[in-house]
Amino acid sequence: MPKETDPVSLHPFEQLTPDFLLDALQSVGVRGDGRLLGLNSYENRVWQVGLEDGSSLIAKFYRPHRWTPGQIAEEHVFARQLVQAEVPVVAPMMLPDGQTRHDYQGFQFALFPRRGGRAPELDRAGTLERMGYFLGRLHAVGAQQPFLERPALSVQEFGLEPRRFLRASGLIPAELEPAWSAISQQALDLVGAAWLRAQTYGEIESTRLHGDCHPGNVLWTDQGPHFVDLDDARGGPAVQDLWMLLSGGREEMQAQLSEVLRGYQAFRGFNPAELALIEPLRTLRLLHYSAWIARRWDDPAFPRNFPWFGGNRYWQDRILELREQVALLQEPPLALAHLDGSSRP
């Protein structure tokens, strides 16, 4: 397992004391009343902050050195474009000085309106179709212009580099390293082949994406979804924002995909060549996830919240997971069902 964080060496986030947070807000003219509630976030730090007038907002402090100011600015511009197009995204607040990104003593932070909601019930009738409809609208805005500074989703960043890092890290138990190395290489070979094969069916366009559209980043209300946390927004194939809504066996995922695309294609066309990328994208996410935890182990929040990481059982499970992916990568992709042009939600 990774070594425990040295208690003498403070992580930058350890500076974020209540007084620091309130001073940072006051530096942009926002006066908190001392009510601070930490929200679930590992990559960044996020709080619900009570204000002197009795209301509250959300303060997000970005992980230092992850994104440049320009890359964060692109995230904010995209979010505000979505709001202007009436896509239900929680966008950063623009303060009287016209800024959405703020600096305070080495940290970049942003403020967001507080929005309520619950986790979407994806197995409830109509939910996946409505999710697809709003993602179609989101991608229609995303396709209007590219990201210039944010990176695009790639096999290199999400597969090859995480594998290289993990092999060199010494975190994989010696007795399991050969098996993990072999199956991860086989999986990535199949991912690369699938990516090339998908491109032979038709050009895979890069669209500005939410990037991490799992159900935990959706607040569901009676009016539909609110998408939150565009922190992983980047360019890539549209299916990246769709596949995380699918789960279960092949027949279940086929039915779920048909529902999602029924809503999606009511607003925007979908390239069927991208269906061949669903399992490759899932494989890349699995590899990237292990490397992400390992790279963040110096952050005290990670040993606390991922105590199961790094032991023999963890890597045995990852080997089994990748073997399952290798099998799935060799199956035909899901099919694009015939859609009859059903009405929008």
N, C-alpha and C positions, 0 to 999 in steps of 0.2 A: 504494500500500500504506500501511497505518498507519505512523506514525513509530515508530522503535524507542524503547523505554522509556528515559527519561532516567536514566543510571546513577547520578546524584547523588541522585535522588528514590527512596527505598526504598518498595517496596510493603509493606503491613502484614505479609504472609506472610514477608517477609525477616527478621522478628523471631524466627521459629520455628527457632532454633538448637537443637542437641542439648541444651545446658544448659537452655534455656528449656523444652523439652518435658519434661525430667526434673523440673524444678522445678514445672511445672504438675501433673504426676502426683503428685508428693510432697505438693502442697497439698491433695489429696483422700485422702492416706494410701496411695498406691500407689507402691512403690519399684521403679524400673527399674534394670537392671544395666548400662545403657549400650548394649545391642544395639538399634539402630534401623534399620528397613528401610522406606524410603519406598515406598508403594503407589500404583498408577496412579489419580490423581484430579486433576482440573483445577479444578473449582468450589470444592472444599474442599482440605484437606491431611490426608492419612491415613498413619499409620505402624503397622507391626507393632512392638511394643515388648516386649523381653525383660524379665522380672521376676527379682528376686533368687532366687526359689525355682526358677528354671529354666523356668517356664512363660512364656507370652506372651499378649498381648491386642492389640486394635486400638484406637488412639487417633485420633479424628476431630476436627479443629479446623475449625469452621464459618467460612465466608467472612464477615468483618465486615460488618454492616449489611444482609445479605441477608434473614435471618429474624429476627423479634423473639423474645425468650425465650418468649412465649406460643405462637408458631407452632412453635418447636422442641419445646416441651412437648407440643403436639398430635401431632406426628410420633411422639414417644416413647410417648405413651399408646396411639396406634393400634398401634404395633409390639408393645407388651406385651400388648394385647388379642388380637392375632393369635397370639402365642405361647401365651397362656392357652387359646385355642381350638384349639391344636395345629396351627396353620398354620405351615409351615416358613419362618419369617422370622428373620433375625439381628437381635435387638432389643438396645437399649442396656442395659448392666449397671446395676443399682440398687445403689449403695454403701450401707454401713451407716447413713448419714444419711438414707436414703430417697430420694436424688436421683439422677436420670439425666443431667441437664444441669448443667454446672459452668462457673464463670467464673474466669478468671485473666488479669489485666492486659489487659483489653479484649477477650479472646477467649472465645467459648463453645466448650466441647468436651464430648465424650462418649466413653465407653469401651465397647467391644463384645467379646464372646468371639471368639476366633479360630476360624474354620470353614474346613475344606478343601473342595475340590471342583474341578470342571473345567467348561469351557464345555459347555452342552447341545448334543448332536448332533440338531438339529431334524429332520433327514432320516432319523433312525433310527426304526424302527417303534415306535410306542407313546409316543414322547417328547412329541409335541404333545398327545396326549390326556391324558397325565398333567399337563402344564403347564396345560391347560384345567381339569382337575379341581381343582388346587390354587388356581388363580385364582378359580374359582367359590367355593371356601371363603373365600378372602381377601375377595372382594366381599360375601359373606354377612355377614361381620363388619363390613366397611365400611359396609354399609347400616343397621347398628343405630343409628347416630347420625351427624349431620353434623359436618364441621369448622366451627368458629365463627370462627376467626381466620385459618386458611389460605385463600388465594384459590381460586376455582374456575377451571377451564380455560375460556378464553374466546377468541373470535375477536379481540377487542380486544387482549388481552395478547400473544397468540401470532402475530397476523397484522398487524393495523392498526398497532399501536405499533411493532413491528420494522420494518415498511416505512417508516413516518414517520422513524424514527431513521436508517435507512440512507440514505434520500434526503437527509437534512439533514447527514449525516456528512462528505460530500465524499470518501468512500472508493471510490465507484463511478467508474471512469474516465469522463470526460466523453463520449467517443464511444460508450460503451455505456449510459450512464444513461437515455436515452430508451427504448431497447428494454427495459431491465430494468424501468423504471417502468411501461411499458405492459403488459408480460406479468404483472407482479406484481399490478397493479390488476385485470386480467382474471381472474387466478386467484382473488383475494379476492372479486370479485363472484360467481364461481361457488361459492366456499365458502359465502358468506352465503346464496345461494339454496338450496344443498343443505341447509344447517342448517335453514332455514325449512321446506323440503319434508319433511325427516325428522320435524319436529315435527307436520306434518299427518298423518303415519301413526300417531302416538301420542306421548304425553308422554315426553320424554327425561329420565329421572331422573338426579339427581346423586348419585353414590356416592363414598365415600372410596376413593381409588385408590392403587396403588403410584405411578403417574404417569410412570414412566420404565422400563417393563418390557421393555427390550431384552435380548438374550441375554447381554450383558456384565454385567448385574446379576443373573445367576442362576448359582449354584454347583451343579453337578449331581453327585449321588452315586448309589451303587447303590440307595439308598432313594428317590431322586427329587430334586426341586429344593430349594435353599435360596435364598429371595429376599433380596437385600441392597440397601442404600442406598435408604431411603425419603425421601431428601432432597427429592425433587420430588413427594412425596405431596400431593394436592389433591383437591378434588371434581370430578367430571366423569362423562361417560358411560362405562359399563363397557367399551365397545369400545376405549377408549384403551389399556387394558392388554392387549388381544388383538392389535391390528393389527400391532404391531411383530414379531410372531412369523411374519408372512406375507411371502413374497418370491417373485420370479419373475413369470411371465406370469399372465394371468387364470385359466387352467385350473389351474395349479399352486396359486395362492392359494385358489381355490375348494376344492380338495382339502384343503389345509392348514387352512382355516377349518372345514371339516366335522369334521376330527380334533379341533381345539381345542374346538369346541362340543360334540362328543360327550362329552368329559370335563367341560366346564363345566356343561352342562345335567344331568349326573348329580347335581349338587349345587345348582344355582341356575338359575332361568329366565333366558332372554336375550331382550331386546326386539329383534325383527327390524328395527324402524325404525332402529336404530343402525348397521345395515350401510351405510346411505347416508352415514355419517360417516367411513368408512375413508379415502377419498382426501382429503376435506377436512382430516382430522387429519394426514395425511401432508404435505399442502401447508403447513399451519401450522407443522409441525415444521421443514420446510426453511427457511422464512422466519425463524423464531425462531433457528435454529442460526447463520445468518450474523450476525444482530444480536448474538447471545450472544458470539461470538468477538470482534466489533468492540468490544463494551462492556468486554471483559476484557483488552484489548490492553496495558494498563498493568501487568498481572501478568506478570512475566518468563517464567513457564511457557508463556504463549501464543505469543509470537514463537518460542520454542524448539521448541514442539511443532506449531505450525501455520505453518511457513515459507512454505507455498504460498498462504496467505490474501491476498486483496486485489489480486492482479495481474490483468491482462487475461484470462488463461486462466481464472482462478477465476470471474470474472463471466460470461464466455462460457458456461462450463459451467452456471452457475446459470440463465442465460436459457434454455438448452436444457432443463434440468431442469424449469423452470416451464412451458415449452411442452408438455412431455410430460404434466405434471400437468393442464394445461388440457384436453388431449385425454381423459385418464382421468376428469376431473370431469364430462365430458359423456356418459360411458358409463353404462349401468345399473349399479347396485350389485351386489355379490356376492349370491348367493341363500342363504337359510337352508335347507339340505338337510334332508330328513326323517330324524329320528333314531329309532332303534329301542329306546332305553332300555338301551344296553349297560352292563355292570357297571362299577363304579368300579375305578380302578387299584388 
